[in-house]
Amino acid sequence: MTLVSILTPAYKAKTLIARAVRSVLAQTYTDWEMLIVSDDACDYQAILAAEGLTDARLRFASTGAVGNGPSRGRNIGLAMSKGDYITTLDADDEYHPLYLATMLEAARTHGVAMVLLANKLKEDGEKKAIFHCQEINLKAEVSLLKLDDYIKINGCTVSLFRKDLASHRYFEDISHAEDFFFDVRFYQWVNVIPVIHEKYYIYHDNADSLTNKVRSDDKFIDDYKKVITRLEGDDSLPAHLKNMFLALYHHRLFQNYLYLNAKAKGQCADFFDFMAKFPQYFS
């Protein structure tokens, strides 16, 4: 079998990590290792053992700090990983039992597979839409997306990828959409990426999560500016991809300025509300 490494940064996840680990233990595909990287100085091995969750496939590490962010934890896990394929699971989320089997089958053919997270599951069971794009229908079990389609996505993705395709790392100095910035670079190596139906990854809305820890509007603007600066100085990308990525991130920056203007006028409550009310900016 092919070993899959699962990267799980953990921040304020003492009450939630067991759910994530149980979902991994329930996978029909069993050749995996799970790298749980503490970002809050908690001993997650002891926390899980107290829940009766021990397994030789669980490995543990720490960022050595508190609140470094998900990218630091994922990069540490990536450096430790022994798998031929890599994927991620946030400590407050969970997998469908067929997640690894389904994603690995698609990734064996294309090198990379992704799940688009179109909704967050709130604590009361209600789904909160976080993806808007009129031009892409992702209701099929598997959709093959070219780069032109992928960059239209304004939502979150989770990838499972062949390790040798990941010469890049997660940006540690940005606090949102770091998964998108990481995943989009796979188009250097592949022409199409299969996107799997969202039911295989259960995305929970948790206010204390790493990705929600810093959520100011100004921070979004700052992060896009950082990515643009990085790209402008990156000579490793083919010119056509570099220009396409720069155009994309300049457009995302412009969308955020439009959002701030609409919010200041009282036309929307938050960015998700803005996407729903102004779909013309996301087509």
N, C-alpha and C positions, 0 to 999 in steps of 0.2 A: 504493500500500500504506500501511498504518498503522504508524507507528514505535512500537516497544515499547522502553522503557528498562529495563534490568536493573541493579538496585542490588546491588553485591557489596562489603561491608566485608571487609577482609583483615587477619587477626591471626595471626602465626606460621604463615603459609600458604605459605611458600616451596616446600615439597615437594609441595603439594597444588593450588595455584592452576591449574597447567597442565591438570589433569584437568577442573576446572570450566570453564575457557575452551574446551577441546576440545569439551565437551558443548554449549556455546553455538554454536560454529562448525559443529557437526553438525546444527543445527536445520533442519528442512524449511522453516520460515518464516524468511525472511532479512532482513526489514526491522527491525533491532534495533540498539541501542547498548548497550554494557556499560560501566558506570561502576564501576571498581575503586578503592575508597577504602582506602588503607593506614592501618592503626591501629597500626603497629609500626615506623614509620620506614624500612620497606624499599622499595626501588625495584622495584615489581612490573612495570613496563614493561620494565626491563632483564632481570629474571628470566625473563619470558615470551619476550623476544627471544632469549635464550640457548637457549631450547627451540625456536626457530624459529616462534614464535607471534606474528605481527604482523598487524594488521588495522586499517584506518582506523576501524572501528566500535568499537574498544576505546579507552576514555578513562580517564584516571588522575587521582587526587586524593589528598589526605592529610588526616587529622584534625589533623595537626600535633602529635600526642602519641602515647603508647604505652598501649594498653589502655583506651581511652575506653569501649569497648563497642560492640556492633553497632548500637544505635540512633543513635549519633552518626554513624557512617559512612553509614547509610541516609539520615539526614536531609540530610547533605551531598550525597549522590548525588541525592536527590529535588530539592534546590534547583538542581542542575546539569542535570537531565534535560530533554531536548528532546522526549520521546515523548508521544503522546496517551494511551498506556497505560503503566502501571508494574508491574514485578514484582521479585522478589528472588531471589538465589541466593547462599547462603553459600559462602565460598571453598573449603570442604572437601566440598561436595556436588556433585551433577551432575544435569543434565536428561536425561530421555528425549528422543530426537530429535523427537518430536511434541509436546513440552511446550508450546511457544509457540503452535503452530497450534491445539491442542486447547483450551487455556485462553482464547486470544483469541476463538475462535468462541463460547464460552460467555459471555465477558464482553461481547461486542458486544450480546448480547440483554439481559443483566441488569445491566450496568455493572461487575459484579465477578464473579470466579470464584475458587475456592479449591481447593487440594489439602490433604486431611487426611493428616498424616504419622502413620500408625498404627504404624510400626516403624522402628527404627534398624538400619542394616546395620553389623555389627561387622567388625573387620579380618579375622576368620577366615571371613567369609561368612555367619555366623549372624545371624538377625533377632531383634532384641530388641523385644518389644511395649511401646509407650508410650501406647497408647490403650485405655481401657476404658469402655464404655457399653453396657449391656444393651438399651437402648431404641432404639438407632440402628443400622441395618444399612447400611454404606457399601461393600458389595461390588459394587454396580452401577457401571457405567462413569460415570454421572452421577446424583447425588442432589440434589434441590432442598430446601434447608433453610430453614425459617423461624427467626426469632430464638429461639423457644421450644426448637427442636431444637439450634440452634448452641450455646446456653449450657450444654447438657448435655455438650458435648465436653470431655474432660480430656486434651488432646493438643496437638500443634503444628499450625499451619496456615501455608500459603504462599499468598499472594493475587496475582492479576493484576487490576488495577483501572483504571478510567478516571481520568485524572489530575485532572479537575475535581471528582471526588468526594472528593478528599483535601485538605480544608481543615485537617485535623489533622496531627500529626506523631508520630513514635515517641517514647515517653517515654525520655529519656536518663538518668534517675536510677534506673532499675530494671534488673536484670541477668538476669531470666528472664521468659518468657511475654510479652515486649514485642510480639511479632507478634500474639498473641491480643488484647491490649489495643488494638492498632492496628486489627486487622481487624474486631472486633466493632462498632466505631463506624460501619461502612458501613451498618448497619441503620437509621441515621438517614434514609437516602436510598432504600433498596431494601427490598422486602418479603420476597423470597426470594433466596438465593445458591446457584448451582450448585456442588456439591462434586465434584471430579473424582477418579477412582480414584488411589490413592497411587503406582501404578507409574510415573506421569509425572514424579515427583520422587524422586531417590535420595538418601536422608537417611543420611549416614555418621556413625558414632559416633566422634568424635575428641576425645580428652581435652584437647587444646590449643586447641580452638576458642573463639571469642569467647563463645559461649553457655554453655560449660562452664568458663570461666575462674573464675567465682565461683559455687560451688555449695554453700554452707553452708545448713543447715536454717534457721538464724536469718535469713539473708538473704531466704529465701522469705517468711517472716513479715513482715519489714520492708517488702518490696516490695508485698505486698498492702495493708498499712496505708497506704503512700504513695498507691496507686491510690485507695483509699477516700477519703482526705483530698482528693485532686485532684477526685474526682467530687462530693464534698459542696460544693465551692466552684465547680463548673462550671455556669454558668447558660445555656450554649449548647445543652445537650441538652434535648429535650422532656421534660416531667416524668415521663411514663410510662416512657420509656427510662432516664432517670436512676435512678428507683426500682428498675427491673428490674436495672440494672447494679450498683447498690449491694447489692441482695439477693444477686446472684451472687457478688460479691467477698467479702461477709461470709461466705457459705457456703464459698467457697474457703479463706478464712482459718480457718474452723472445721474444714474437712477437714485442713488442715495441723497444727492443734493435735491432732486425733485421731491423725494419723500420728506426731507426736512422742511421744505417749503410748504408742502401740503399739510404736514403736521402742525406747523406754526399757524396755519390758517384754520385749524380745527377740522380739516377735511378727512382725517384718519386718526385712529388711535395708536397704531403701531405699524411696523413695516408689513406684516402679514395682511393687515386691513388695507394698507396702501396697495398691495399687489392685487387684492380682490376688487378694489374700487377703481383702479386705474390699469386695467389689463393691457391697454394700448402701449404702455411703456415696457411691456415684457413679451411682445410678440416678435 
